[in-house]
Structure formats: structure tokens, C-alpha cells
Amino acid sequence: MEEKEFDYINVIPLVDVMLVLLTIVLTTSTFIATGGIPVSLPKASQNRMETLKVRTVEIDRSGQIYFSGQPVTLEALADGIRSLDRSSPFLIRADRDIPLQNFVDVLDVVKNSGFRQVSLQTESKK
């Protein structure tokens, strides 16, 4: 028997793999860009975001506090930020439907730890 030579390269499996990889990259980048915790932000007239290494504290609709994407209590938040540089800015992302006291408690922990650059993330009014 005679062996046949390949006349062409089948690229369909390569295209399938590339489409799967593209889907994974797009899904992951969207998740990273929008943040991992779903929060409905309050509205404000300006929406300005600085390009510094910002520490983020998030409070979701149920009042759960997240620091660096991990759920924490107020005491654990205070312990977690104790070793950080006091000049680093803090960003608080709080759902607009939470009680004000939950936000004030988190702000109080951050301010009492010595951080002075604390911001609240909002969405721009349309």
C-alpha cells in the first residue's frame, strides 16, 4: 500500500480552540473590569477615577463587606488594613440600597486606621 501525502492542513480544530480561548479571555476581562461583587452604585454629577493603586472595600446589597474580593467582618477589615501604607487611597463601593449606617461603619474603620484619602465610587447621572 502506498501512503498518501497530506495535501492540506485541517485548521478547523485550531479555529475551535481559538474561539474557546477567546470566549474565556473576554468573559474573564469583563469580570475583572466591572469588579467581582455586584453593586448598584449611587449617582453623582461627576465620575472621576484616578489611576493609582487603590485599595477597594465593597458593600453589597445584603450589607456584606468585601476587602480585596474576600468577605470580611468590620473587625477583620480593621486587622487587614492595619499593615497597609497610610498614604494609599481607599475606594468604597457601596450599593445604593444599603442602610447608611453600614457605609458609615466601614468609613469609620478606614478613617480610624489613619487613612485620609477615602473615596466613594458613584455612577454619573444621565
Secondary structure, DSSP 8 states (H G I E B T S, - for coil): -------S---HHHHHHHHHHHHHHHHHHHHHHH-SS-----EES------S--EEEEE-TT--EEETTEEE-HHHHHHHHTTS-TTS-EEEEE-TTS-HHHHHHHHHHHHHTT---EEE--EE--
